Amino acid sequence: MKGRMLIFASLIILSTIWLFTVPIPAPIKISDPEFRQMALGFSEAGGSFPWDNILSNELPFQNVIPKIKQIVQPGGAYLGVGPEQNFTYIAAFEPSIAFIVDIRHQNMLEHLLYKGVFEMAADRADFVSVLFSRKRPAGLIAETPIVSLFKAFNLVTPDRELLEHNLGMIIDILVRGHQFPLTTDDTAAISRVYETFFKGGPALDYGVDVTNGSGRPTYETLMTATDQQGHNWSYLANESRYRTVRQMEQRNLIVPLTGDFAGAMALRRVARYLKDRHLVVNVFYLSNVEYYLFTQDNWARFYENVASLPLNSSSTFIRTVISSQFSGNTSMGFASLSGSMSHTIDSFHQGQITNYLDIIQMSAR
């Protein structure tokens, strides 16, 4: 009898230990209240940046994708910064959850705008129609190549009435559908960004130069670009990639945050959320934020934040650098580099990182 009681007591103790150590499951969907709490509760006070960054200007950003796909598996977490280039990386790497962290509060609002557009648009043609406020041309089907899709939309005049209708729908999706509390200033900022897409259309570029001719890649150019092997990884390249991103948006699995990479809150709270669910960061797209962190001498705080994230040997940084910083030539073009997150943090802890050049040299194309 005494032996049975000991066995029973042991089972209770083991069950209690299991209950307190089992990880919270990785989300397949985030509820609207939780999404709201994460987007607002993980965020920090916004900061300033010299440019609006409504659109990326990093044309070779797809070049690192094939190499990284050999390293990381679908699932885990994706972290990124900036606007639409994140959708292409998300479509390529297929994470379980994504956090977009940017010091500009406008970037968070732009991603909320995109969320509304994705939820309105059942397919790629609808997406381009809603994003640029142009009526959908006849004859576009699921198999329409991306180049042909943009060629068709370039013949369509932007429609102010459609803009007003779509903007009302997007705000309604966010405020009434998801119960996301937008301030008057937030709504005005979303309207300004949406107006920029309306005026620029597929020819919109990083400088918000609606007349183009600047030499910077346009929205159309970025969506139809390829990697060095001629493969287009864009989230608009085909319906499958588009659905990957759309479904994550519908399930609240792409969470935009206002946050400073060197700040005390955003990345730390993301780290705690991921650790509680035993999710590892697979990819962290940095653009060229590290350059600014080194010029402001707060780079060490950023690497301390990264060290708090759950990593493994395949966790990978994606960096954007000016080509001259990598190759020594005088070109002002960009290069996309990848690097091990764990190796970077080990090097940081060992005192082997002292300047931005150290980071570039430990990265690879």
C-alpha positions as CSV (number, residue, x, y, z in Angstrom):
1,M,0.0,0.0,0.0
2,K,2.8,2.3,1.0
3,G,4.6,1.6,-2.3
4,R,1.4,2.4,-4.3
5,M,1.1,5.7,-2.5
6,L,4.8,6.6,-3.3
7,I,4.2,5.7,-7.0
8,F,1.0,7.8,-7.0
9,A,2.8,10.7,-5.4
10,S,5.6,10.5,-7.8
11,L,3.2,10.6,-10.8
12,I,1.6,13.7,-9.4
13,I,5.0,15.4,-9.0
14,L,6.0,14.4,-12.5
15,S,2.7,15.7,-13.9
16,T,3.1,19.0,-12.1
17,I,6.6,19.4,-13.4
18,W,5.4,18.6,-17.0
19,L,2.6,21.2,-16.7
20,F,5.0,23.9,-15.7
21,T,7.7,23.1,-18.3
22,V,5.6,22.3,-21.4
23,P,6.0,25.1,-23.9
24,I,3.1,27.2,-25.1
25,P,2.3,25.9,-28.6
26,A,3.4,27.9,-31.6
27,P,0.4,29.9,-32.8
28,I,-1.5,28.9,-35.9
29,K,-3.6,32.0,-35.4
30,I,-3.4,35.0,-33.1
31,S,-6.7,36.4,-31.8
32,D,-7.5,40.0,-32.4
33,P,-7.1,41.0,-28.7
34,E,-3.7,39.3,-28.5
35,F,-2.6,40.8,-31.8
36,R,-3.6,44.3,-30.5
37,Q,-1.8,43.7,-27.2
38,M,1.4,42.5,-29.0
39,A,1.5,45.3,-31.6
40,L,1.0,48.0,-29.0
41,G,2.4,46.3,-25.9
42,F,5.7,45.2,-27.5
43,S,6.2,48.6,-29.1
44,E,8.4,51.4,-28.0
45,A,8.1,55.2,-28.6
46,G,8.8,56.0,-32.2
47,G,12.0,57.6,-33.4
48,S,13.0,59.6,-36.4
49,F,14.6,58.6,-39.7
50,P,15.7,60.8,-42.6
51,W,13.5,59.1,-45.2
52,D,9.9,57.8,-45.3
53,N,10.9,54.4,-46.7
54,I,7.5,53.7,-48.1
55,L,9.2,51.4,-50.6
56,S,12.4,49.4,-50.6
57,N,15.3,50.5,-52.8
58,E,17.3,47.2,-52.4
59,L,17.1,45.6,-55.8
60,P,19.4,42.6,-55.2
61,F,17.7,41.6,-52.0
62,Q,16.6,38.2,-53.4
63,N,20.1,37.1,-54.1
64,V,20.7,35.6,-50.6
65,I,17.4,33.6,-50.6
66,P,18.6,30.4,-52.3
67,K,21.6,30.0,-50.0
68,I,19.6,30.7,-46.8
69,K,16.9,28.2,-47.9
70,Q,19.5,25.5,-47.8
71,I,20.2,26.4,-44.2
72,V,16.9,27.2,-42.6
73,Q,13.7,25.1,-42.5
74,P,10.1,26.4,-42.7
75,G,8.7,27.4,-39.3
76,G,10.3,29.3,-36.5
77,A,10.2,33.1,-36.4
78,Y,11.1,35.8,-38.9
79,L,12.2,39.2,-37.8
80,G,12.6,42.1,-40.2
81,V,12.6,45.9,-40.8
82,G,11.1,48.2,-43.4
83,P,8.2,47.8,-45.8
84,E,7.3,45.3,-48.5
85,Q,10.6,43.4,-49.0
86,N,9.6,41.5,-45.8
87,F,6.7,39.9,-47.6
88,T,9.1,38.3,-50.2
89,Y,11.3,37.0,-47.4
90,I,8.3,35.6,-45.6
91,A,6.9,33.9,-48.7
92,A,10.4,32.4,-49.3
93,F,11.2,31.2,-45.8
94,E,7.7,30.3,-44.6
95,P,8.0,31.2,-40.9
96,S,5.3,30.3,-38.3
97,I,5.3,34.0,-37.1
98,A,6.8,37.2,-38.2
99,F,7.6,40.5,-36.4
100,I,8.4,43.6,-38.3
101,V,10.3,46.0,-36.1
102,D,11.0,49.6,-37.2
103,I,11.9,52.8,-35.4
104,R,9.4,54.7,-37.6
105,H,5.8,54.5,-36.3
106,Q,4.8,55.1,-39.9
107,N,6.2,51.8,-40.9
108,M,4.0,50.0,-38.4
109,L,1.0,51.9,-39.9
110,E,2.0,51.1,-43.4
111,H,2.0,47.4,-42.5
112,L,-1.4,47.8,-41.0
113,L,-2.5,49.3,-44.4
114,Y,-0.9,46.3,-46.1
115,K,-2.8,44.0,-43.7
116,G,-6.1,45.6,-44.8
117,V,-5.1,45.3,-48.5
118,F,-4.2,41.6,-48.2
119,E,-7.4,40.8,-46.4
120,M,-9.5,42.6,-49.1
121,A,-7.6,40.9,-52.0
122,A,-8.3,37.3,-52.8
123,D,-5.5,37.0,-55.4
124,R,-2.5,38.9,-56.8
125,A,-4.6,40.9,-59.4
126,D,-7.0,42.1,-56.7
127,F,-4.0,43.0,-54.5
128,V,-2.5,45.3,-57.2
129,S,-5.9,46.7,-57.9
130,V,-6.5,47.6,-54.2
131,L,-3.0,48.8,-53.5
132,F,-2.8,51.3,-56.4
133,S,-6.6,52.1,-56.6
134,R,-6.9,50.9,-60.2
135,K,-9.7,48.8,-61.6
136,R,-8.8,45.2,-62.3
137,P,-8.2,44.6,-66.0
138,A,-10.2,41.8,-67.7
139,G,-8.5,38.5,-68.5
140,L,-6.1,38.3,-65.5
141,I,-6.1,34.7,-64.1
142,A,-4.1,32.8,-61.5
143,E,-1.5,31.8,-64.1
144,T,-0.9,35.3,-65.4
145,P,2.9,35.9,-65.2
146,I,3.9,38.8,-62.9
147,V,5.3,40.8,-65.8
148,S,2.1,40.5,-67.8
149,L,0.1,41.4,-64.7
150,F,1.9,44.7,-64.2
151,K,1.8,45.4,-67.9
152,A,-2.0,45.2,-67.8
153,F,-2.3,47.5,-64.8
154,N,0.1,50.1,-66.3
155,L,-2.7,50.7,-68.9
156,V,-5.3,51.5,-66.2
157,T,-5.9,55.0,-64.9
158,P,-5.9,55.4,-61.1
159,D,-9.4,55.9,-59.8
160,R,-10.0,58.5,-57.0
161,E,-13.4,57.1,-56.3
162,L,-11.9,53.6,-55.9
163,L,-9.3,55.0,-53.6
164,E,-11.9,56.5,-51.3
165,H,-13.9,53.3,-51.2
166,N,-10.9,51.1,-50.6
167,L,-9.5,53.4,-47.9
168,G,-12.8,53.2,-46.0
169,M,-12.8,49.4,-46.3
170,I,-9.3,49.2,-45.0
171,I,-9.9,51.4,-42.0
172,D,-13.1,49.4,-41.3
173,I,-11.2,46.1,-41.4
174,L,-8.7,47.4,-38.9
175,V,-11.0,49.3,-36.6
176,R,-14.2,47.3,-36.7
177,G,-13.0,44.0,-37.9
178,H,-9.9,43.6,-35.8
179,Q,-10.8,46.3,-33.2
180,F,-7.4,47.9,-33.6
181,P,-7.4,51.4,-32.0
182,L,-6.3,53.9,-34.6
183,T,-5.9,57.5,-33.5
184,T,-6.8,60.4,-35.7
185,D,-3.1,60.8,-36.5
186,D,-2.8,57.1,-37.3
187,T,-5.7,57.3,-39.8
188,A,-4.2,60.4,-41.4
189,A,-0.8,58.7,-41.8
190,I,-2.4,55.6,-43.3
191,S,-4.3,57.9,-45.7
192,R,-1.1,59.7,-46.7
193,V,0.7,56.5,-47.5
194,Y,-2.2,55.1,-49.4
195,E,-2.4,58.4,-51.4
196,T,1.3,57.9,-52.3
197,F,0.6,54.5,-53.7
198,F,-2.3,56.0,-55.7
199,K,-0.2,58.8,-57.2
200,G,2.9,56.7,-57.8
201,G,1.3,53.5,-59.1
202,P,3.6,50.6,-60.0
203,A,6.2,53.3,-61.0
204,L,6.5,54.4,-57.3
205,D,10.1,54.3,-56.1
206,Y,11.9,54.7,-52.8
207,G,12.2,58.5,-53.2
208,V,8.4,58.7,-53.6
209,D,9.3,60.1,-57.0
210,V,6.0,59.7,-58.9
211,T,7.6,60.9,-62.1
212,N,10.4,58.3,-61.8
213,G,13.5,58.7,-64.0
214,S,15.6,58.6,-60.8
215,G,17.3,55.3,-61.5
216,R,15.9,53.8,-58.3
217,P,13.9,50.5,-58.6
218,T,10.1,51.0,-58.9
219,Y,7.5,48.8,-57.2
220,E,7.1,47.0,-60.5
221,T,10.8,46.4,-60.8
222,L,11.1,45.0,-57.3
223,M,8.2,42.6,-57.9
224,T,9.6,41.4,-61.2
225,A,13.2,41.1,-60.2
226,T,15.0,37.8,-59.8
227,D,18.0,36.3,-58.0
228,Q,21.3,35.7,-59.7
229,Q,19.9,32.4,-61.1
230,G,16.9,34.2,-62.7
231,H,14.4,32.9,-60.2
232,N,11.7,35.4,-59.0
233,W,11.0,34.9,-55.2
234,S,8.6,37.9,-55.0
235,Y,5.5,37.5,-53.0
236,L,3.6,38.5,-56.1
237,A,5.5,36.1,-58.4
238,N,2.8,33.5,-58.2
239,E,-0.5,32.8,-56.4
240,S,1.1,30.3,-54.0
241,R,3.6,32.8,-52.6
242,Y,0.8,35.4,-52.4
243,R,-1.4,33.0,-50.5
244,T,1.4,32.3,-48.0
245,V,1.6,35.9,-47.0
246,R,-2.2,36.6,-47.2
247,Q,-3.0,33.6,-44.9
248,M,-0.5,34.8,-42.3
249,E,-2.1,38.3,-42.4
250,Q,-5.5,36.8,-42.1
251,R,-4.3,34.9,-39.0
252,N,-2.6,37.9,-37.5
253,L,0.8,36.2,-37.7
254,I,2.6,39.2,-39.2
255,V,3.0,41.6,-36.2
256,P,4.3,45.1,-36.9
257,L,6.0,46.9,-34.1
258,T,7.4,50.4,-33.5
259,G,10.8,49.6,-32.0
260,D,14.4,50.6,-31.8
261,F,16.9,47.7,-32.4
262,A,19.0,49.1,-29.6
263,G,16.0,49.9,-27.4
264,A,15.1,48.3,-24.1
265,M,11.7,46.9,-25.0
266,A,10.7,45.7,-28.4
267,L,13.2,43.0,-29.2
268,R,13.3,41.8,-25.6
269,R,9.6,41.3,-25.5
270,V,9.7,39.4,-28.8
271,A,12.5,37.3,-27.3
272,R,10.3,36.4,-24.3
273,Y,7.3,35.6,-26.5
274,L,9.4,33.3,-28.7
275,K,11.1,31.5,-25.8
276,D,7.8,30.8,-24.1
277,R,6.8,29.0,-27.3
278,H,10.1,27.4,-27.9
279,L,10.3,29.2,-31.3
280,V,13.8,29.9,-32.7
281,V,14.6,32.9,-34.9
282,N,15.4,31.5,-38.3
283,V,15.9,34.8,-40.2
284,F,16.5,38.4,-39.1
285,Y,16.5,40.9,-42.0
286,L,18.4,44.0,-40.9
287,S,18.7,46.1,-44.1
288,N,21.5,48.5,-43.2
289,V,20.3,49.4,-39.7
290,E,23.6,48.2,-38.2
291,Y,25.4,51.0,-40.1
292,Y,23.3,53.6,-38.3
293,L,23.8,51.9,-35.0
294,F,27.5,52.1,-35.3
295,T,27.4,55.8,-36.3
296,Q,25.3,56.4,-33.2
297,D,27.5,54.3,-31.0
298,N,24.7,52.2,-29.7
299,W,25.5,49.0,-31.6
300,A,26.5,47.1,-28.4
301,R,22.9,47.4,-27.0
302,F,21.6,45.9,-30.3
303,Y,23.8,42.8,-30.0
304,E,22.8,42.4,-26.4
305,N,19.2,42.4,-27.5
306,V,20.0,39.9,-30.2
307,A,21.7,37.7,-27.6
308,S,18.4,37.5,-25.7
309,L,16.6,36.0,-28.8
310,P,16.3,32.2,-29.0
311,L,18.9,31.2,-31.7
312,N,20.4,28.0,-33.1
313,S,23.3,27.3,-35.5
314,S,21.1,28.0,-38.5
315,S,19.8,31.4,-37.4
316,T,20.7,33.9,-40.1
317,F,21.1,37.6,-40.5
318,I,20.4,39.3,-43.8
319,R,22.3,42.6,-44.3
320,T,22.2,45.2,-47.0
321,V,25.4,47.1,-47.6
322,I,26.6,49.5,-50.2
323,S,28.7,47.5,-52.7
324,S,31.8,49.6,-52.2
325,Q,31.8,48.6,-48.5
326,F,31.9,45.0,-49.5
327,S,34.0,44.8,-52.7
328,G,36.1,48.0,-52.7
329,N,34.7,49.3,-56.0
330,T,33.2,52.8,-56.3
331,S,29.7,51.6,-57.2
332,M,26.9,52.9,-55.0
333,G,24.8,49.9,-55.7
334,F,23.6,47.6,-52.9
335,A,24.6,44.1,-52.0
336,S,22.7,41.6,-49.8
337,L,24.8,39.6,-47.4
338,S,24.0,36.8,-45.0
339,G,25.7,35.9,-41.7
340,S,25.3,33.6,-38.8
341,M,23.5,35.2,-35.9
342,S,25.2,32.9,-33.3
343,H,28.6,33.6,-34.7
344,T,28.0,37.3,-34.7
345,I,26.9,37.2,-31.0
346,D,29.9,35.0,-30.1
347,S,32.2,37.4,-31.8
348,F,30.6,40.3,-30.0
349,H,31.0,38.6,-26.6
350,Q,34.6,37.8,-27.4
351,G,35.4,41.5,-28.2
352,Q,36.0,40.8,-31.9
353,I,33.4,43.4,-33.1
354,T,34.6,47.0,-32.8
355,N,33.3,48.7,-36.0
356,Y,30.9,48.3,-38.9
357,L,33.6,46.8,-41.2
358,D,34.0,43.9,-38.8
359,I,30.3,43.0,-39.4
360,I,30.7,43.2,-43.2
361,Q,33.8,41.1,-43.2
362,M,32.1,38.3,-41.3
363,S,29.2,38.2,-43.8
364,A,29.0,36.5,-47.1
365,R,27.1,37.0,-50.4
